[in-house]
Amino acid sequence: MPYTSSSASTDPIIADEATLAPVAYLTSQYPAPSHTFIAREIAALELKGWRIEPFSIRSGVAQSSALDPAARTYCVLQQKPHTFVLAHLTWLASHPRRYLSTARLALAHRPPGVRALLLAGAHFAEAVTLAREVTRRGCVHLHNHFANSAATVGLLAAKLSGIGWSFTMHGISETDYPAGLLLGEKIKAADWVACASWFMRAQGLRTIPPAEWGKLQVIRCGVRPEQLTFTPKAIRAVNDGSLVCVGRLSREKAHAGLFRSFLTISEQYPLARLRLVGDGPCRQELVELAARLGLSERIDFLGACSEGDTLAQIADSDLLVLPSLLEGLPVVLMEAMALGVPVVASRLAGIPELVEHGATGLLFTPSDWDDFATQIVRLLEDRELRASVRVQARAKIETEFDIQLSSEALSRQFQASTRKLRPGPPSLIIRFGLREAIVLALLVIGISIVVAVNSSQSTAGPQPFLGSTPSSK
């Protein structure tokens, strides 16, 4: 088996009272197929003595194990309408100035436009409900994954609760509109920011003045190498060319380009096969393209798979290929490299920090499908290169992308945040004028939106996940 789980650990527990304080973790949707790295991160932190409280805006995939962090996730939009009303009344009555200042922040921290104004009200309504639960659980810090709308909710909830706040930046989509418009302000408001790659740190730095640069730390996402069995295959000539690609079937993942490269490869390797792990909005479009190219019998659409099944598919392949046009630093590459499966990936974003061309894998020029095919064929034909890449790739994961290294860095950041003194509750004296009237009107609209969305989800059931993809875990 390529993957083995283990609850035992030799990690030392940090002997510091602060590490026992609860820390809230928030994402747009948890659990999700692409968020297994978050579960690993939570587990690693808890082994070091932290108590992690997982939160989510939308509901994720149901879990059967009560021990799994996903099974104890508090989902904001699954709460009943009266929970939202009670949370707002409680905060307004107990901390009115802080409540109104948070509402003003919600009004200001948004893109332009009427739709964004309505969403700001919804974010505020969600944040107040989240803040009440975070406070009830005694959390001393709130950490977000991804600088998206959930991070806006997290920022507001932390401000209202009076606790520390941080977030992790993963990929270039977080610099696109509308998230990118608000990124600099989020960084300024954060205690610190974890960047999954040096590339993403650079993107964050360009949004803030140099005085703020020290907040951004490179803290990798990682895997547990000891749970990914390194089983190098016999170094032989590859006659069939078994390829696997893991990722959401969406246009930024560029499966259409992969098909064109695979068509070229098929001329040299008539028995080659390509397996696609993942699902998404472009599935039918890709099925039709495969038919037009005459590749239907040689491309397997496996759909969304569990983590274990995905790892098994990777381990059973000669190469893992990643044709993406938009990425951060995909965890699926780390998993393949730890398993001893050579990778060929786009030379973009943080990928070259992991895949060193000719050493730990091969890179191709993004969108150059002839180059992509050339690099794939090079690995298939060169047995010595494949053997060398497997060994060096595994070593790279063990020395730089082990989740234990990441959890140690996060522990230090959480310790520093929880030791900071927080201001006491503000006075109950408030000033009520035109601005406050606008804020309260926005609040009423926001609560109405959230209640309506909540009611809709309760009737229709969980909605499909539209976030990041398995290849950007």
C-alpha positions as CSV (number, residue, x, y, z in Angstrom):
1,M,0.0,0.0,0.0
2,P,1.3,3.5,-0.9
3,Y,-0.2,5.1,2.2
4,T,-0.3,4.0,5.8
5,S,-1.8,5.9,8.7
6,S,-0.4,6.1,12.2
7,S,-1.7,7.7,15.3
8,A,1.7,7.3,17.1
9,S,4.2,10.1,17.1
10,T,7.6,10.8,18.6
11,D,7.1,14.6,18.3
12,P,7.9,16.4,21.5
13,I,5.1,18.3,23.2
14,I,6.1,21.9,23.6
15,A,6.1,22.6,27.3
16,D,4.4,25.9,27.2
17,E,1.1,26.8,28.7
18,A,0.3,29.0,25.7
19,T,0.3,25.9,23.4
20,L,-2.7,24.5,25.2
21,A,-4.8,27.5,24.3
22,P,-7.5,26.8,21.7
23,V,-6.8,28.1,18.2
24,A,-9.6,28.4,15.6
25,Y,-9.0,27.3,12.0
26,L,-11.4,28.7,9.4
27,T,-11.8,27.9,5.6
28,S,-14.6,28.4,3.1
29,Q,-15.5,24.8,3.1
30,Y,-14.1,22.0,5.3
31,P,-13.7,19.2,4.8
32,A,-13.2,19.2,1.0
33,P,-11.4,16.8,-1.4
34,S,-8.6,19.3,-1.9
35,H,-8.2,20.1,1.8
36,T,-6.6,16.9,3.2
37,F,-3.4,19.0,3.8
38,I,-5.4,21.0,6.4
39,A,-6.3,17.8,8.2
40,R,-2.6,16.9,8.3
41,E,-1.7,20.3,9.6
42,I,-4.3,20.2,12.4
43,A,-3.2,16.7,13.4
44,A,0.5,17.8,13.5
45,L,-0.3,20.8,15.6
46,E,-2.4,18.8,18.0
47,L,0.4,16.4,18.5
48,K,2.4,19.4,19.7
49,G,-0.1,20.3,22.3
50,W,-2.4,22.7,20.5
51,R,-6.1,22.4,20.7
52,I,-7.4,23.2,17.2
53,E,-11.1,24.2,16.7
54,P,-12.1,23.8,13.1
55,F,-14.6,26.1,11.5
56,S,-16.1,26.4,8.1
57,I,-18.4,28.8,6.3
58,R,-20.1,26.2,4.1
59,S,-20.7,22.5,4.8
60,G,-18.3,19.9,3.5
61,V,-18.3,16.2,3.0
62,A,-19.8,14.2,5.9
63,Q,-17.3,12.3,8.0
64,S,-18.1,9.1,9.9
65,S,-15.3,9.3,12.5
66,A,-15.9,11.6,15.5
67,L,-12.1,11.7,15.9
68,D,-11.6,13.3,12.5
69,P,-11.3,17.1,12.8
70,A,-13.8,17.4,10.0
71,A,-16.5,15.6,12.1
72,R,-16.3,18.4,14.8
73,T,-16.2,21.3,12.4
74,Y,-18.6,24.2,13.2
75,C,-20.3,25.2,10.0
76,V,-21.6,28.8,10.1
77,L,-24.2,28.5,7.4
78,Q,-25.7,25.3,9.0
79,Q,-26.7,27.2,12.1
80,K,-30.4,28.0,12.6
81,P,-31.6,31.6,11.9
82,H,-32.2,32.4,15.6
83,T,-28.5,31.7,16.2
84,F,-27.5,34.6,14.0
85,V,-30.1,36.9,15.6
86,L,-29.0,35.9,19.1
87,A,-25.3,36.4,18.3
88,H,-25.9,39.9,17.0
89,L,-28.0,40.9,19.9
90,T,-25.5,39.6,22.4
91,W,-22.5,41.4,20.8
92,L,-24.5,44.6,20.3
93,A,-25.6,44.6,24.0
94,S,-22.3,43.7,25.5
95,H,-19.7,45.4,23.2
96,P,-21.6,48.0,21.1
97,R,-18.6,50.1,20.1
98,R,-16.6,47.1,19.0
99,Y,-19.7,45.7,17.2
100,L,-20.2,48.9,15.3
101,S,-16.6,49.4,14.5
102,T,-16.5,45.9,13.1
103,A,-19.6,46.6,11.0
104,R,-17.8,49.7,9.6
105,L,-14.8,47.6,8.7
106,A,-17.1,45.2,6.9
107,L,-18.6,48.1,5.0
108,A,-15.1,49.4,4.0
109,H,-13.3,46.1,3.4
110,R,-15.0,45.1,0.1
111,P,-14.7,45.7,-3.7
112,P,-16.9,48.4,-5.2
113,G,-20.4,47.8,-6.3
114,V,-23.9,47.0,-5.0
115,R,-23.4,43.3,-5.0
116,A,-20.2,43.6,-3.0
117,L,-22.1,45.9,-0.6
118,L,-24.7,43.2,0.0
119,L,-22.0,40.5,0.4
120,A,-20.3,42.7,2.9
121,G,-23.5,42.6,5.0
122,A,-23.6,38.8,4.7
123,H,-19.9,38.5,5.7
124,F,-20.6,40.7,8.7
125,A,-23.6,38.6,9.7
126,E,-21.5,35.4,9.4
127,A,-18.6,36.9,11.3
128,V,-20.7,37.9,14.3
129,T,-22.1,34.4,14.6
130,L,-18.6,32.9,14.2
131,A,-17.2,35.3,16.8
132,R,-19.8,34.2,19.4
133,E,-18.8,30.6,18.9
134,V,-15.1,31.3,18.8
135,T,-15.4,33.2,22.1
136,R,-17.6,30.5,23.6
137,R,-14.9,28.0,22.9
138,G,-12.2,30.2,24.5
139,C,-10.1,30.5,21.3
140,V,-7.2,32.9,21.6
141,H,-6.3,33.1,17.9
142,L,-8.0,32.6,14.6
143,H,-6.2,31.3,11.5
144,N,-7.5,31.2,7.9
145,H,-6.5,29.1,5.0
146,F,-6.7,31.1,1.7
147,A,-7.0,34.9,1.4
148,N,-10.6,34.7,0.1
149,S,-14.0,35.7,1.4
150,A,-13.7,33.3,4.3
151,A,-10.6,35.3,5.3
152,T,-12.8,38.4,5.3
153,V,-15.2,36.7,7.7
154,G,-12.2,35.6,9.8
155,L,-10.8,39.1,10.0
156,L,-14.1,40.5,11.1
157,A,-14.7,37.8,13.7
158,A,-11.2,38.2,15.2
159,K,-11.6,41.9,15.4
160,L,-15.0,41.6,17.2
161,S,-13.6,38.8,19.5
162,G,-10.5,40.8,20.3
163,I,-8.2,37.9,19.4
164,G,-5.2,37.5,17.1
165,W,-5.7,36.7,13.4
166,S,-3.5,35.2,10.7
167,F,-3.9,33.5,7.4
168,T,-2.1,31.3,4.9
169,M,-1.6,32.3,1.2
170,H,-1.5,29.4,-1.2
171,G,-1.9,30.4,-4.9
172,I,-2.1,33.1,-7.5
173,S,-5.9,33.1,-7.5
174,E,-5.6,34.9,-4.2
175,T,-4.1,37.9,-6.0
176,D,-6.8,38.0,-8.7
177,Y,-9.9,40.2,-8.4
178,P,-11.7,40.5,-6.1
179,A,-9.4,38.8,-3.5
180,G,-6.3,40.5,-4.7
181,L,-7.9,44.0,-4.3
182,L,-8.2,43.4,-0.6
183,L,-5.0,41.4,0.0
184,G,-2.8,44.3,1.1
185,E,-5.4,45.4,3.7
186,K,-5.7,41.8,5.0
187,I,-1.9,41.6,5.4
188,K,-1.8,44.9,7.3
189,A,-4.6,43.7,9.6
190,A,-3.0,40.3,10.3
191,D,-0.6,39.5,13.1
192,W,1.4,37.4,10.6
193,V,0.9,35.6,7.3
194,A,2.1,32.2,6.3
195,C,3.1,31.8,2.6
196,A,3.2,28.4,1.0
197,S,6.0,29.5,-1.3
198,W,8.5,32.2,-1.8
199,F,6.6,33.1,-5.0
200,M,3.5,33.8,-3.0
201,R,5.5,35.8,-0.4
202,A,6.7,38.0,-3.3
203,Q,3.1,38.5,-4.4
204,G,2.1,39.6,-0.9
205,L,5.1,41.9,-0.5
206,R,4.1,44.0,-3.5
207,T,0.8,44.9,-1.9
208,I,2.2,46.4,1.3
209,P,4.9,48.9,2.3
210,P,8.3,47.5,3.3
211,A,7.6,48.2,7.0
212,E,5.0,45.4,6.9
213,W,7.3,42.8,5.1
214,G,8.3,41.1,8.2
215,K,4.8,39.7,8.7
216,L,5.1,37.3,5.8
217,Q,6.8,34.0,6.6
218,V,7.4,31.1,4.2
219,I,5.7,28.1,5.9
220,R,5.2,25.2,3.6
221,C,2.3,22.9,3.4
222,G,3.5,19.4,3.7
223,V,3.0,15.7,3.8
224,R,4.0,12.9,6.2
225,P,6.8,11.1,4.3
226,E,6.7,8.2,6.8
227,Q,3.1,7.5,5.7
228,L,3.9,7.5,2.0
229,T,5.8,4.3,1.2
230,F,8.7,4.9,-1.1
231,T,8.7,1.9,-3.4
232,P,10.8,2.5,-6.5
233,K,9.8,0.3,-9.4
234,A,12.2,-1.7,-11.4
235,I,14.2,0.7,-13.6
236,R,13.2,-0.6,-17.0
237,A,12.3,0.7,-20.4
238,V,8.7,2.0,-20.3
239,N,6.7,0.6,-23.2
240,D,3.2,1.6,-22.3
241,G,3.7,5.0,-20.6
242,S,1.2,5.0,-17.8
243,L,0.4,8.7,-16.9
244,V,-1.8,10.1,-14.2
245,C,-3.1,13.7,-13.7
246,V,-4.8,14.7,-10.5
247,G,-6.8,17.9,-10.5
248,R,-10.2,19.5,-10.9
249,L,-11.6,19.4,-14.4
250,S,-11.6,23.1,-15.0
251,R,-10.0,25.3,-17.6
252,E,-7.1,26.6,-15.5
253,K,-5.9,23.0,-15.1
254,A,-5.4,22.8,-18.9
255,H,-6.4,19.2,-19.5
256,A,-7.1,20.2,-23.1
257,G,-3.4,21.0,-23.5
258,L,-2.5,17.7,-21.9
259,F,-4.7,15.9,-24.4
260,R,-2.8,17.5,-27.3
261,S,0.6,16.5,-25.7
262,F,-0.7,13.0,-25.1
263,L,-1.8,12.7,-28.8
264,T,1.9,13.4,-29.7
265,I,3.1,10.9,-27.1
266,S,0.7,8.2,-28.4
267,E,2.4,8.2,-31.7
268,Q,5.6,7.0,-30.0
269,Y,3.9,4.9,-27.3
270,P,0.8,3.3,-28.9
271,L,-0.1,1.5,-25.7
272,A,0.2,4.6,-23.5
273,R,-2.7,5.4,-21.1
274,L,-3.8,8.5,-19.3
275,R,-5.8,8.5,-16.1
276,L,-7.6,11.6,-14.8
277,V,-8.4,11.8,-11.1
278,G,-10.9,14.6,-10.3
279,D,-14.1,16.1,-11.5
280,G,-15.4,19.5,-12.4
281,P,-17.4,21.7,-14.8
282,C,-15.3,20.8,-17.9
283,R,-15.8,17.0,-17.7
284,Q,-18.2,16.8,-20.6
285,E,-16.2,19.2,-22.7
286,L,-13.1,17.1,-22.1
287,V,-14.9,13.8,-22.9
288,E,-16.0,15.3,-26.3
289,L,-12.4,16.6,-27.0
290,A,-11.0,13.1,-26.3
291,A,-13.4,11.7,-28.8
292,R,-12.5,14.2,-31.5
293,L,-8.8,13.5,-31.0
294,G,-9.4,9.7,-31.2
295,L,-8.3,9.2,-27.6
296,S,-11.5,8.0,-25.9
297,E,-10.2,4.4,-25.5
298,R,-6.9,5.6,-24.0
299,I,-8.0,8.2,-21.4
300,D,-9.8,7.1,-18.2
301,F,-12.0,9.6,-16.4
302,L,-11.9,8.3,-12.9
303,G,-13.8,11.2,-11.3
304,A,-13.3,12.4,-7.7
305,C,-11.5,9.8,-5.6
306,S,-10.7,9.4,-1.9
307,E,-7.3,10.3,-0.6
308,G,-6.3,6.7,-0.4
309,D,-7.6,5.8,-3.9
310,T,-5.8,8.9,-5.3
311,L,-2.5,7.9,-3.8
312,A,-3.0,4.3,-5.1
313,Q,-3.5,5.7,-8.6
314,I,-0.4,7.8,-8.4
315,A,1.7,5.0,-7.0
316,D,0.6,2.7,-9.9
317,S,1.7,5.1,-12.6
318,D,5.0,5.7,-14.3
319,L,4.6,9.5,-14.2
320,L,2.4,12.2,-12.7
321,V,1.8,15.1,-15.1
322,L,0.5,18.6,-14.2
323,P,-0.3,20.9,-17.2
324,S,-1.8,23.7,-15.1
325,L,-2.0,27.4,-16.3
326,L,-2.6,28.6,-12.7
327,E,-1.2,27.1,-9.5
328,G,0.2,27.7,-6.1
329,L,2.4,24.9,-4.8
330,P,0.4,21.7,-5.4
331,V,0.5,19.1,-2.6
332,V,-0.2,16.4,-5.1
333,L,3.3,16.9,-6.5
334,M,4.7,16.4,-3.0
335,E,2.7,13.2,-2.6
336,A,3.9,11.8,-6.0
337,M,7.6,12.7,-5.2
338,A,7.4,11.1,-1.8
339,L,5.9,7.9,-3.4
340,G,8.8,7.7,-5.9
341,V,6.7,8.6,-8.9
342,P,8.5,11.1,-11.2
343,V,6.6,14.3,-12.1
344,V,6.5,16.7,-15.1
345,A,4.9,20.1,-14.2
346,S,4.4,23.6,-15.4
347,R,7.3,26.0,-14.7
348,L,5.1,28.6,-12.9
349,A,4.3,30.1,-9.5
350,G,5.9,28.1,-6.6
351,I,6.3,24.8,-8.5
352,P,10.0,25.4,-9.4
353,E,10.7,25.6,-5.6
354,L,9.7,22.0,-5.4
355,V,10.4,20.5,-8.8
356,E,14.0,21.3,-9.7
357,H,14.3,20.7,-13.4
358,G,16.5,17.7,-14.1
359,A,17.0,16.9,-10.4
360,T,13.7,16.3,-8.6
361,G,11.5,16.3,-11.7
362,L,11.1,18.0,-15.1
363,L,9.4,21.3,-15.9
364,F,8.0,22.6,-19.1
365,T,7.1,26.0,-20.4
366,P,3.5,26.7,-19.5
367,S,1.1,26.3,-22.4
368,D,3.8,24.9,-24.7
369,W,2.3,21.5,-25.4
370,D,5.1,20.4,-27.6
371,D,7.6,21.1,-24.8
372,F,5.3,19.3,-22.4
373,A,5.3,16.2,-24.6
374,T,9.1,16.4,-25.0
375,Q,9.7,16.4,-21.3
376,I,7.3,13.5,-20.7
377,V,8.9,11.4,-23.4
378,R,12.4,12.3,-22.0
379,L,11.4,10.8,-18.6
380,L,9.8,7.8,-20.1
381,E,12.8,6.9,-22.2
382,D,15.7,7.8,-19.8
383,R,15.9,5.1,-17.2
384,E,18.9,6.6,-15.4
385,L,17.1,10.0,-15.2
386,R,14.0,8.4,-13.7
387,A,16.1,6.5,-11.1
388,S,18.0,9.7,-10.1
389,V,14.8,11.8,-10.0
390,R,13.0,9.4,-7.7
391,V,15.8,9.4,-5.1
392,Q,16.4,13.2,-5.2
393,A,12.6,13.9,-5.1
394,R,12.1,11.8,-2.0
395,A,15.0,13.5,-0.3
396,K,13.6,17.0,-1.2
397,I,10.3,16.1,0.5
398,E,11.9,14.7,3.6
399,T,14.1,17.8,4.1
400,E,11.8,20.6,3.1
401,F,8.2,19.5,2.8
402,D,7.6,17.4,5.9
403,I,4.5,18.5,7.8
404,Q,6.5,18.3,11.0
405,L,8.7,21.2,9.9
406,S,5.6,23.2,9.0
407,S,3.9,22.5,12.3
408,E,7.0,23.6,14.2
409,A,7.0,27.0,12.4
410,L,3.3,27.5,12.9
411,S,3.7,26.6,16.6
412,R,6.2,29.4,17.0
413,Q,3.9,31.9,15.3
414,F,0.9,30.9,17.4
415,Q,3.0,31.1,20.6
416,A,4.0,34.7,19.7
417,S,0.5,35.7,19.0
418,T,-1.1,34.2,22.1
419,R,1.4,36.0,24.3
420,K,0.4,39.4,23.1
421,L,-1.8,41.3,25.5
422,R,-5.3,42.1,24.1
423,P,-7.2,45.3,25.0
424,G,-10.1,44.9,27.3
425,P,-13.7,45.4,26.4
426,P,-14.6,48.9,25.1
427,S,-16.9,51.2,26.8
428,L,-20.7,50.8,26.4
429,I,-21.0,54.4,25.4
430,I,-21.7,54.8,21.7
431,R,-22.3,57.5,19.3
432,F,-25.2,57.0,16.9
433,G,-25.3,59.1,13.7
434,L,-25.8,58.7,10.0
435,R,-22.8,56.3,9.6
436,E,-24.1,54.1,12.4
437,A,-27.6,54.1,10.8
438,I,-26.1,53.0,7.5
439,V,-24.2,50.3,9.2
440,L,-27.2,49.0,11.1
441,A,-29.3,49.1,7.9
442,L,-26.5,47.1,6.2
443,L,-26.6,44.7,9.1
444,V,-30.4,44.0,8.7
445,I,-29.8,43.4,5.0
446,G,-26.9,41.1,5.7
447,I,-28.7,39.0,8.3
448,S,-31.6,38.7,5.9
449,I,-29.3,37.4,3.2
450,V,-27.6,34.9,5.5
451,V,-30.9,33.6,6.8
452,A,-32.2,33.3,3.2
453,V,-29.1,31.4,2.1
454,N,-29.2,29.2,5.2
455,S,-32.8,28.3,4.6
456,S,-32.1,27.6,0.9
457,Q,-29.2,25.3,1.8
458,S,-31.3,23.5,4.4
459,T,-33.9,22.8,1.7
460,A,-31.6,21.9,-1.2
461,G,-28.9,20.2,0.8
462,P,-25.1,20.8,0.6
463,Q,-24.1,22.7,-2.5
464,P,-21.2,21.5,-4.7
465,F,-17.8,22.8,-3.8
466,L,-16.5,25.4,-6.2
467,G,-13.2,26.2,-4.5
468,S,-9.6,25.0,-5.0
469,T,-8.8,21.7,-6.6
470,P,-7.1,18.5,-5.7
471,S,-4.0,19.6,-7.5
472,S,-3.8,22.8,-5.4
473,K,-4.3,21.1,-2.1
